[in-house]
Amino acid sequence: MKKYKSACSMDCWDICSIIAEVKDDGSLKISGDSDDPVTRGFLCQKGYVSANYFQDPERITEPLKRTSDGWQILSWDQALFEISEKLKSILSSNGSQSLIHYKDAGHGGLSKNIDSAFFNALGGVTTATGNLCWGAGMKAQQLDFGQVYSHYPMDMLNSQCIVLWGKNPMDTSPHMVPILKKAASKNIPILLIDPVKTASTSLASHHYPILPGSDGHLALAIAKILTDKKLIDLHFAENYCLGAEKFIHALDQFSIEELVSATGLSISQVHELAELYGTATSASIFLGYGPQRNRNGCRNLRLIDALAALSGNIGIEGGGVNYANHYINQWIDRNHLLNDSEQATGLPTFPQPAFADYVLNKPLGDIQGIFVTLANPLVQLPDTNRVIEAFKSIPFRVVIDLRMTDTARMADYVLPCTHIMEESDFLMSSMWHNFFTYTDQVVEPTYNARHEFDIFHSLARMLDLNAFTSKYPNIPDYIAKSIKPLCQKLNCSPEELIGKRSFFPGNEIPWRNRDFETSDGLFHFYIPGSDQDFFSAQTKDASYPLHLVSVHSRYSMHSQHFSHRPESELPTVSISTVSLGNIEASEGDTIKLISANGELKCTLAIDNSLPHNVIKVTQGWWHKNGSVNILTSQKLSDDGEQATYNDCFCRLEKI
C-alpha cells in the first residue's frame, strides 16, 4: 500500500488535507489527514465525494461534439483540430475580443489557471469582473483595510466573544466547529446573527434572526449603543483611522428605534447583543456571504468593519472581522500565472452576474464564441432562463469539465479534464487559514481525460503561439515559476514542497502593527447617510410579498454534488405558518414559487423559526430538478459587482 498527500480542490474555506492510499489491488482509499492541525483527519461529505469524482460513473471520458443526431465521440486530435480551426476563423474575421472566456472557481489549484494564460496569449478576450460569491464583501474590506486577511484559526480561542454573522460553519466550514465547541466549553459567548435558524444555532449561545439585508442597520445600531455607553476605543479611532469622527457624528442622524425596527429584532435583543460584544476585551466576527448578497452588500460589510474598528477589535488577539484571507495570494507571481503581460489593454469586460444581459444586448455577431472552464454558469448565474437564451445565442461554445453539467449539455464541444487525484497541483485557501498543499499525483488519468494544461498547450501549438509554448513548457515549471516568490520567502525549492501540507507563517494576527494597506496606511470608516434609501430594505411590490434567501447546502459545493439527485426530486421551500397566510397548502405539498423572473416548482416545508415573510431554498439544484436562480435577477450590489441573490421576492401558489 502506498500513501499520497493530496487536498480537496473545491473552492471552500477549509481546503481539507487528504491522505490517498493506493492498495495492492489498485483500489483507492480516501481519508482525512490526521496530522493537519486545522482539518485534523476529518473529511466532510462534500470533500469525500469530490475526492472520489475521478471514478464517478457520470464522468465524461471522451471529447464530445454536438451533432443533429446527438453527441458524437471524437479523438483528441480531431476535437482540438476542429476547435483550433474555428478559433482561427474567429480571430481572423472578428478578433479575440469576440471570444468570451467564462471561468469561476470550480477547482482551487494553480495549474488550472493555464486557461487564462492561454487567452491572454491570444491578445486577450472578453472576461467577467465582479463575483457571484463574495464580490461586495471583498470590495468592502479592500476599501476599509486595503487588503483582506483573517486571523489564524486557533486565535478564535483568544476571543471573549465570537460573532458568527451570516455564517453557518456546521454546513460550510465544519473544521471550525471543534474550535467553536472548545470556545463554548470555556463559556465564551457565541452569537449567531442569521435570518435562518441553521444547524449552527446548536453551537450558539444566542441567535438573532434579523431580516435579510438589514445587517448594516444592525451594525449601526450596535455602534450607536456602544458610543452612547462609551464602550469605544477612541485611541485606535483617532490614531489609526480615517473618518472616525465623521462616523461617530453620523450616528446622531439615526434613531435607535428606527435602526432596530429595520432589523426585525427587539430593542432588548439589540442591547443584549451590543452589551455582549462591546464589553468583551476582545471580540471576533466571522462573516458569511449572505450579508453582502444584496443591493447594499458592500455598505453592509463596511458598517460591520466600522463596528469592529470603533470597538477596538482590529489588530488584537481574539479580534478581527474575518471574511477571507489573501495572505498567501500575494506571494504568487500572478503575472506568470496568468500571462498578464501579454494581455492587451482596454479589453471588454462584463459584470459576472449580468452575463445574460451583456450577451443579449450586444449587436448580433459581436460575440462569436465562449469557452467555459471551472464553472457551471447555467445553474449558478442569476436569471436562469435569460442565461440559457444568452448562452444558446453564441455561435461557438466549448466547455471543459469532469461531468456533463447543465452548461456542458448546451455546448458544441465538451472536453473531459483530469481530476485532482490524477494530477499534481498547488492548493491553498483564500478564505481562512495559511496552509497549502503541493499535492501528489495519485492515479493515472481516467480513460481519455486530459489536464487543461495539455488541452491549451495543444491548442497553442495549432495556433502557432510559439511564445506561449516556450514560456509554459510543462506543469512543474509552470507551478514552480508561479510560486517562486513564496519559495523565496520560505527559503525552499518547489520540489521540497511536493507531497507536503505546509504552513506559510506571518500575519497570524492581521493589522497587529496598525499599518493598513490603504493608500494612507489608515483604516477607512464608511460614513453612512440617513437618506430614504437606507431604510428601504423590503420589497414595495405587493405581488411578491415573500423574501427569498437561498442558502448553501451541507452536502454540496454549489451545484457540484447535485447531479445524482433523482429527477423527480424537487427543491424544498421553507416558510412559516404565519407567512403562509391564507394559502391552503400543507407540509409536503407541491407548490409554485413565482418571481418577476420566473417560476419554480418546490416541495413545501413548514419552519416556524423563520422571520415573517422570509422563505428559504437551498441553492445548487440542477435544471432537471429546478434551479433556484430561475427566480433571481441580474441586479448588482452597490459596489464589487456582486450578485444580489438575496434580493429576490416571490409569491407562493399551490399547484
N, C-alpha and C positions, 0 to 999 in steps of 0.2 A: 504494500500500500504506500502510495506517495502522496504527500501533503503539499498544497499550494496556498499561498496567501493571495486573497482577492478582496474585493469590496463590492458593495451594492452600487450600481451605476445610476440609480434613479435620482432625480432632482429633489432630494429630500434633506431635511435638517440633519439627519444623523450620519449618513454615508457609512452604513454598518460595515465593520470589518468581518470578513468571511474566511473560513477555512474550507477548502475544497479537497476532498480525499478521493483519489482515484484507486479503486480496489483492484485486486489482481485479475478479476474477471472483466475489468473495463468499466464497471458501473461507477457512478459518482455519488458521493455523499456530501451534502452541503450543510454547514453548521456555522453558528456564530463563533467568533474568535474570543476565547475566554481571557486572553492576555490584553485585550484592548481595555483601557481604563474608562472609556465612556460607554461603549456598547456592551462590554462585559459578558460576551458569549451569547447574548440574546439576539436572535434574528427575528424581526417581526414577520407576520404573514405575508405582507407585501414584498418584503425583501426575499423571503424564501421562495415565493412563487416566481418572482422576477429572475432570481438567480438560476432557476431551472427552466427558463423560457427557451434555452438553446435546444431542448428536446421536446418542445411543445408540438403536439400533433397538428396545430393550425399554422405552423411555421411555413413561410414561403421558402421553397427550396430551389427554384429556378427563376431566371429572368422571364417576365411575362409581358406580352403585348396584347392590347385590346384589339379585337377584330369584330367584324359584323357577326361572326359565328361564336363569339366568346373569347376567352383568354387563350392565347397561343404561347406555348413554351418556346423560348429562343435560346440559342447558345449565347454565352457571354460575348463572344466575338461579334455575332450578328447584332445583338442588342446594343452594344456600345458603338458599333459602326453606324447603325440607323440613328441613334441619338446624336452622335457626333456630326453626321451629315445634316441633320435637322438644325443643330446649333450653328453650323457653318452658314446655312441658308439664312437663318435669323440674323446672325451677326453681320452678314454682308448686306442684307436688304433693310434691316431695321435697327441695327446696333445693339450693344449689350444692355442698354437701358430698357429695351423692350422685354427683357427677361426678369422675372421675379424669383429671388431665392427666399423661400419662406422656411425659416428654421426656428426651433424653440429649444427646450431643454430636456428632451426625452432620454438623453444619456449624458452623464456628468464627466466623461473622460475628455482629456485634452486632445487626443489624436483625432477625434471625430470633427474637430474644427478645420480639418483639411478642406471641407466643403467651402467655407468662407475664403480660405486662401486661394482656392481654385477660381472662384467667381471674381475675386479681386484681380487675379492674373488675367482675366478676360477684359480688364479695364474697369470692372465694377458693374454691378447690376442694381436693380431696384430692390430695396430691402425695407424691413419694418423698423420703426422706432417705437418707444413705449413698451408696454408689457401687459400680458394677461394676468399675471400673478401678483406682482409686488411693486409695480412701477411708481405709484403715487408715494408709497412709503419710502422707497429708495430716494426719490427726489427730495422728500421732506428731510431725511437725515443728512443728505448731502448739503442742503441749504443751511441746516442748523449746525452740523458738526464739521462739514467739509468732506467727510467720508463715513462709511457705515461699518461699525465694528461692534462686536459683542464680547461680553466677559467670558472668561474660562468657565466651563460648565460647573465645576465644583465650587466656584465662588458664590453660587447661589446660597450655599450654607452659611455664608457670612452675612446674609441679609437678616434684618429683623422684621421684614415684611416683604412678601412676594406677591406681585400682582400679575395674574395671567389675563392680559387684556385682549379679548377676542382670540385667545389661543386655547387649543384643545389637545394637549400633549398626549392624552390617553390614546388618541386616534392618529395623530400626525407627528408626534415626537416621543415615541414610547421610552426612549432611553433617558428622557428627562424625569420619567415617573419615579424611579427609585430615589433620585435626588430629592424630589418633592416629598416623597414619603418620609425620608430621613429628616427633612426640614420640619414636617408635621410632627414627628416624634420629639422634636426639640421645642414644640409649641410655638413655632414661627407661624404667624397668620398667613394663610394663602387665600388671596382674594381673587375670585373669578368674575370678570366683567364680560358678559356674553348674553345676547338676546335668547340664546338656546340653552336649555339645560342639557349640556353634553355629558359624555362619560366622565369628563374631568371634574364635574361637580363633586364626584366622590372624593376627590383629592383636596377640595377647597374647604376652608373653614367658613367662608362667606361667599354667597353667589348674588350678584347684582344684575338682574335681567333687563338691561337697558334696551331701548328701542333702536333698531338698526339705523346707523348713520348719525347717532347722537353722541358719538364718542368725544367730539370736540366740545360739545356743550358740557359734558360731564367733567372733562379736564379743566375747563374754565371755572366750573362751579367749585371744584376742589381747590383750585388755585386761589379763588376768591376767599374761601373759608380759611385756608392756611394763612393768607395775607392778613385777614382780619384778626386771626389768633396769634399773629406774629410767629408763625412756625415756618418762616422762610430764611434762607441763607443769604443775607444781604452782602456779606463779604464776597461770596462767589459771584453773585449777580453784578455787583459793582466793579469787580476787578477782572473778571474773565468773560464778560458777556457784552454783547451789543444789543441795545434796545430794552434792557431790563426795566429801566424807569418808565419808559413809554408803555411797556406791557402792564406794569402794576397800575399805572394811571388808567389804562384802557379797561381794567376790571371794573372801574366805577360806572362804566356805561351800562353794565348788566345788573339786573336784579337777580338775587339767588333763586327767587321763586320762578322766574322765567326760564332760567337755565335748567333748573331741576325738572320743571314741567316738561321740557323738551326731551328729557331722557326717559320718561315714564316711571322713574323711581320716586320714592317719597323723600321729603326733606330730611327725615331722620335717617334714612338709608345713606344718603349722600354725606351727611355729617358724620355718620359712623365710619364710612369709608375714608373720609378725609382725616379723621382722628387716627385711624389705624396706620395710614400711610404717613401722615405728617409728623407723628410723634415717634416713629421708628428712627433710630440713629442711622440706620442705612436701610434703604428700601429699593428693591429691584422691580423693574417692569419687563415682562416678556410679551412681546406683541405677536399676534397672529395677523393674517392678511385681511380678515373681514372688515376691520375698521377703516381700511383705505380703499375698499372696493365699492366706492360710491362717488358721487359728483364732488363731494367735499373731502375726498380721501387724503390729499396732501395736507390740507388745512387741519384735519383731524389729528394726523400724526405729529404735525408741527406743534400743536397745542399740547399733546401728550409729552413731547420732548421738552416744551417750555415748563410744564409742571415739574418734571424731574429736575430741570436746571434751577427753578425757583426754590425748590426744597433742598437743594444742595446735594442731590443724589447722582451727580456726574463726577467721574474720576475717582470714586472711592470704592473700597472693597464692599461687596454686597449691594452695590448700586447699579445704575445704568438703565438705559432704555434699549433692550436687546431685541433687535429686529432682524438683522442679517450680519454677516461677518465677511468682509472683503480684505481681511488682513493678508492672507496668503496670496490673493489675486495680484497684489501689487508687485510680487516677486516673480511673476510670469512675464516673459517677453512677448507681449501681445502683438508687437509689430511682426515678429517672426511667426507667431502662432497663426495670425490672420492674414499675413501678407499685406498689411495695411499700406505699406509704402507704394504698392502697385495700384492702389485704388485711385481712380480719378476723382477730382473734386466736383462738387455740385451735382452729385447723383440724385435721382429722385428717391424719395422715401415716403412711407405712409404710416400713420399710427396703427400699430398692430391690431387693436380691437376693431378698427374701421376698415379692415381689408376689403370687405364686400363693397362698401360704398366707393372705395378708391378704384377698384377694378371696374365696376359698372358705370362709374361716372367718367371714365377715360374715353376719349374718342375711339371709335371702332378701329382696330388694327394697331393701336399704340402698345398693347400688351400681347406678345406673341407666344410666350412660354412661361412655365413655372416649374421650378424644382422644389420639392418638399423634402426636408430632412429633419429627423429628430422631432417630428411633430405629427399631430392628427388634427389639423385645423377645422375639419368639417364637423368635429364634435366639440372642440374646445373654444372655438371662436363664438362670440355672441351673434345672435340673429341668424340661426342656422339656415333657415330657408333662403335668405338672401345670399349667404355664403355659398350654398350649393349652386345657386344661379350664377354667381360670380365665377366660381371655380370652373363650371362647365363652359363658360363663355371664353375661356382661354384656349387657344387652338392646340397647344402642345403642353402635355402635363406628365411630369416624371416624379415618381415617389420612391424613395429608398426607405425600406422598413423591414422589420423581422416578420411581421404578420400582415394579413390582408385587412387593414383598418378601413373605416368608412371613407377616409381620404384616398387610400390606395385603390379602393373599388372604383373610383371615378377617374383614375389616372389612365393615360395612354400606355405608359410603361411603368412596371413595378420591378425594382431591383432588390434582391434579398441581401441583407447585410449581416455581418457577424455579430455575435453576442459577446458580452464581457468575458465569459468563460473561454471564449475562442480567441482571445487577443490579450496583449499586454498593454496597459494604459495607465495614465496618471490620473487619479481621482482625488478630489478634495471637496470639502464642504464650503460653500459660500454663504452659509446661513448661521452656523452655531459655533463650531469648535475649530481648532487649528491643527487637526490631524489630517494626514493624507496617506494614500496608499499607491505605490507603484506596483500594479498587480502583475502576477504571473499569468502567462497563458496556460490554461488548464487542459484543454482538449483541442483537437484539430477542428477546423470549421465544419459545421454540419452540412452534408450534401454539397450544394454548389454555391454556398453563400460566400460573399467577398467583403472584406473590410472596405469602408468608404475611402480610405487612403488609396487602395488599389483601384477602386472604381474611378476616382477622379484623376489618378495618375495615368490610367489608360486613356481617359478622355483627353487629357492634356497632350499626350503623345500624338493622338489622332488629329488634334487641332494645332499641332506644331508649336506648343507652348514650351519651347526648349528651356527658357529661363526658369520656368516653374519646375520642370522635372529635374533640373540641375540643383535648384535651391532646396528641393524636398526629395532626396533620393530614396529614403526609406523611413519607416515609422520610428525606429530607435533614434535616428538622427533628428527627426522632426521633434520628438519629445525632448531629447537632450538639449537642443538649442533653445527650445521654448522655456525650459526650466533652468537655464544657465544662471540667471540672477539668484534663484532660490538656492541652487547648489553652491554658488559663491558665498551666499550668506551662511549656509550650513557648513562650509568648508569640506565639501564632499564631491564625489563624481556621481553622475546619474546612475552608473552601473551599481554603485554601492546601495542605492535605494530600491533596486528591483526586488520584488518579493517581500517587501517590508511595509509595515504600518509605522509611520514616523510622526513625530510632533515637531511643529515649527514654533519655537519659543519666541517670546516677546509679545507685548500688548495684551497680557492676560487681564489687566485692568485698564481698559481704554481710557484715554484722556487723564491719566493719573498726573501727568506733568502740566495739565491745564493748557497745553499747546494744541489748539484745534487746527484742523486742516482747511479752514476757510481762508479767504484771501487776507484777512487781517489777524488771523490767529485767535479769534474770539468765537464763542458760542453765539449764534444769532437767534434772538427771540422773534417769533412771529407776532405781529401786532394785530389783534382782531378788531374788526369794526362791528358796529351794532346795527347794520342795515337790515332791512326786512328779510333779505335772503338768508341771513344767518339762522333764522328760526323756521324757515320753510322746508323742514326735513321730510314731511309727509306728502303723499300724493294729493293733488287737488281734484282729480278726476273720479267722480263718484262711481263711474262704470267699473273701475278697478280698485276696490277698497282694500285688497289684501296685499301685504308687503312680503314679497318672496325673498327668503335667504337661502342660497344654495351653498351647502356645506360639503366638506371633504369627507370621503369615506375612510373608515378604518382599514378597509380591505383592498383599496385600490389607490394607486398614484394617478390622480385624474382619470383618464379613460383606459389606462394600460391594462387593468385587470378585469374589465367588464365583458370581454369578448366571449367568455364561456357561459354567460348568463343565458338561460333558455329564452327563446324568442317570445314566449307567452308571458314572461315576467315583466311587469310594469314598474316604473319608479313609484316610490311611496311619497305622498304628500302628507305632512303632519299639520294639524290645525287644532285649536282648542274648541271645545263645545260652544263657548260664548261666541267665538269668531264665526263659527258655522251658521249661527243665527237661525233663520227660518228655512234654510236649505234642508230638505228631507233626505239626508244621507247618513249612513252609519259606517262604523269601522269595517273595513274590507270591501266596501263598495267601489266600483269603478266610476271615476268622476273625470271631469274635463277641466283643466286649468286654461284660462284664456287671458292673454295679454294683448297689447296693441300690436305685437309682432307675430303671434301665432297661438296654436293650441297644442296642449299636451295631455294625453291620457295618463292617469295615475290611479294607484290604489290608495284609498283614504285611510288614514290613521289618526286617532284622537290623541292629542298630547296637551293636557290642560296646564302644563308648565309654561307654554309659550305665551308671550305677551299678546294683548288683544290685537287682532287683525294681522298678526305675523304668522306666516306659514313657512315650512321648511321642506326642501327637497335635496337629496344627495346628488351632486354633480358627477359626471363621468360616463353616464349611460350611453351606449351606442345607439345608432339610428333604429336598429331592429326592435329596441325596447322603447325608445323615446328620449331624446336628448333635452335636458332642461334648457339648453341655450336656444331652443325654438322660441322661448319666451323672452329672452333677454335682448337688450338693444345695443347698438354700436356707440352709444354716447361715451364720452371720455371724462375722466376725473379732472379736477381743477388744475392740476399740474402732474407731470410724469406720464401723461398719456396712458393711464391705467383703465382697464375695462371696468365698467360700473355695474358688475353683475348684481350687486345687492341693491341697486336702484330699479328693481323690477316689481311692477304692480299688476295684480291679476284679479280675476273673479273666478269663482268656482261654480260649476254646474254639474248636476248629476246626469249621467248618460242613461 
